[in-house]
């Protein structure tokens, strides 16, 4: 496996973990799996997905601007 592939996979795992940590600070998600309701779990997973995509977008923009400037 190429080193670039490994870095991509590791960064994906890290950003999803960061998204989950961010969302567990929200009061409604603190005990999401203690009393699971399907609506809450779907909302949580959708929120994790959206926060992760937002992090990738910001990271991509920073990378693009860095390469454009330097």
Number of C-alpha atoms within 10 A of each C-alpha: 5 6 7 9 10 11 11 11 10 11 13 14 13 13 18 17 14 16 20 19 12 13 18 15 10 9 9 11 16 11 10 14 10 7 9 10 10 9 8 15 15 11 12 18 13 12 15 21 15 13 19 21 15 14 16 15 12 12 12 12 12 12 11 11 11 10 9 8 6 5
